[in-house]
C-alpha cells in the first residue's frame, strides 16, 4: 500500500468499459510528513475520496482484482482507504538510502 494525497479528478467520456461507474483520481505518493516521494499517477476511487484527502492506494493488480471481484481487470491502482491521521516518529540522523549528507 502507498500513502498518497489526492490532487484532483480525471474526467473521461471515452474509456474502457471496466472504468464505467468508477471515479478516477490523480494521486501523489507522499511520505509520513506529506512530502512527495514519487511521480503522481491515476487510481480508481472506491471510498469517495476528494481533492486534498490523504489516502491509501493499493498498487498491485492481483489485489485490486480480488477486491473488485473481476478476473480480467485493467486496473492497477485502487484507493482503498481515507487516512484520518499519520502518527510517525521519524528518527533523527541519516536517511537510509539517501544521498550523502541528507538528514531529516
Residue pairs with C-beta under 8 A, 6 or more apart in sequence:
1 56
1 57
1 58
1 59
1 80
2 29
2 56
2 57
2 59
3 29
3 30
3 31
3 32
3 54
3 55
3 56
3 57
3 83
3 86
4 27
4 28
4 29
4 30
4 43
4 54
4 55
4 56
4 57
4 79
5 27
5 28
5 30
5 34
5 52
5 53
5 54
5 55
6 25
6 26
6 27
6 49
6 50
6 51
6 52
6 53
6 54
6 55
6 79
7 25
7 26
7 27
7 28
7 40
7 51
8 25
8 26
8 51
9 23
9 24
9 25
9 26
9 51
10 24
10 25
10 26
10 42
12 19
12 24
16 74
18 70
18 73
18 74
18 75
19 44
19 75
22 44
22 45
22 46
22 75
23 44
23 45
23 48
24 42
24 43
24 44
24 45
25 42
25 43
25 44
25 45
25 49
25 79
26 40
26 41
26 42
27 40
27 41
27 42
27 43
27 55
27 57
27 77
27 79
28 36
28 38
28 40
29 36
29 37
29 38
29 40
29 41
29 57
30 36
30 37
30 54
31 37
32 86
32 88
32 90
33 88
33 90
34 54
41 77
42 77
43 57
43 77
43 78
43 79
44 64
44 75
44 77
44 78
44 79
45 79
46 67
46 68
46 78
46 79
46 80
47 55
47 79
47 80
47 81
47 82
49 55
49 79
49 82
53 82
53 83
54 82
54 83
54 86
55 79
55 80
55 81
55 82
55 83
56 79
56 80
56 81
56 82
56 83
57 77
57 78
57 79
57 80
58 64
58 67
58 77
58 78
58 80
59 76
59 77
60 76
61 73
61 75
61 76
63 78
64 73
64 75
64 76
64 77
64 78
65 71
65 73
65 75
67 78
67 80
68 75
68 78
90 104
91 104
92 103
92 104
93 103
93 104
94 102
94 103
95 102
95 103
95 104
